[in-house]
């Protein structure tokens, strides 16, 4: 059997981290099994759905690297989805739903009531053979016993979620439905509909929910609930993907950082855990830092340049070798890329503004002659390298009888505008002699002379 799975979000302008994980689990299973991953947008509610809301989903999945395998041809020739195809949209499939409703009505498996159409629900218990939860026997509740039938088309002619969900899965040949455990309560209705159409239902696999660290259910207002948070705050998509995999799935050898190939090779339904997962922001931040340290050079540069561009810093104005050398001094120092503009923006600005508190502390009359002597030393050393710069500064500190930090702090502030940043001697080498001397001169002009 060729595996066919799907992700079917409703466009609300928000992609919950749980929804992103559901999409990821389906995608990984399809890739592991050599099957197909289908993206289907449940947009039948025209009042709520907009293209902007759809784009939130599409852009979020693309950012994660989750591509889909089939769908109608998109008019956007630059779309990065596989095969230049867009997702399926339920709003474009109304004829399919009408035909299926007519089929049920003609066979007496559905009937009209008060302008709506209701499905004749089975009166017998339904056993859900779930691949993760196990066998679940669904009995009629006391409330349902008198009338277990349910609406499949509302009085306004709008088909409901339960019905379109089943019709789409049937028409698209979905073999496995992998979704959050909160949908388990709907599954008996879906199985009954499949049986009414004379086909076996797909295999169901309900994955554990994602909870907050305190065990409460994660809502859209909770920290970390939106995938957009990680895009805007400069997380590496590779790190977020890796972390999401571990929320409800275990590779069984206690490893946490795995390449995408390893994840795809190992991912299978038996490794999905039964208990709910707890979201740990500190762990994700740690993992992101590990990924940033281990990113290939070209990928690190690419993500850095993208982050700086979002902050209004155009690195295209500078020589490529300079840009790469500057960014290399930041590798291993960042927890998220969002820290980069403040951490290394001085490389790409003409005059960094000085941090006021630091300027008051380090740009003192006592430091003025020291900084002037250091400037003279930097101007005359034969080789403007990190090693030579460090030796020059430490030799001068010895001559002056002060600790090197007395010179390091005002020098860093003069050249970067900040008290934090890359290694001082390496950043000075990257800036180059002319720019360092220029910035030291600007700082010296600001520092009052001793009286």
Secondary structure, 3 states (H helix, E strand, C coil): CCCEEEECCCCCCCCEHHHHHHHHHHHHHHHHHCCEEEEEECCCCCCCCCHHHHHHHHHHHHHHCCCCCECCECCCCCCCCHHHECCEEHHHCHHHHHHHHHHHHHCCCEEEECCEEEECCCCCCEEEEECCCEEEEECCCHHHHCCCCEEEECCCCCECHHHHHHHHHHHCCCCEEEEEHHHHHHHHHHHHHHHHCCCCCCEEEEECCEECCCCCECCCCCCCCEHHHHHHCCCCHHHHHHHHHCCCECCCCCCCCCCHHHHHHHCCHHHECCCCEECCHHHHHHHHHHHHHHCCHHHHHHHHHHHHHHCCCCHHHCCHHHHHHHHHCCCCCCCCHHHHHHHHHHHHCCCCCCCHHHHHHHCCHHHHHHHHHHHHHHHHCCCCCHHHHHHHHHHHHHHHCCCCHHHHHHHHHHHHCCCCCCCHHHHHHHHCHHHHHHHHHHHHHHCCCCC
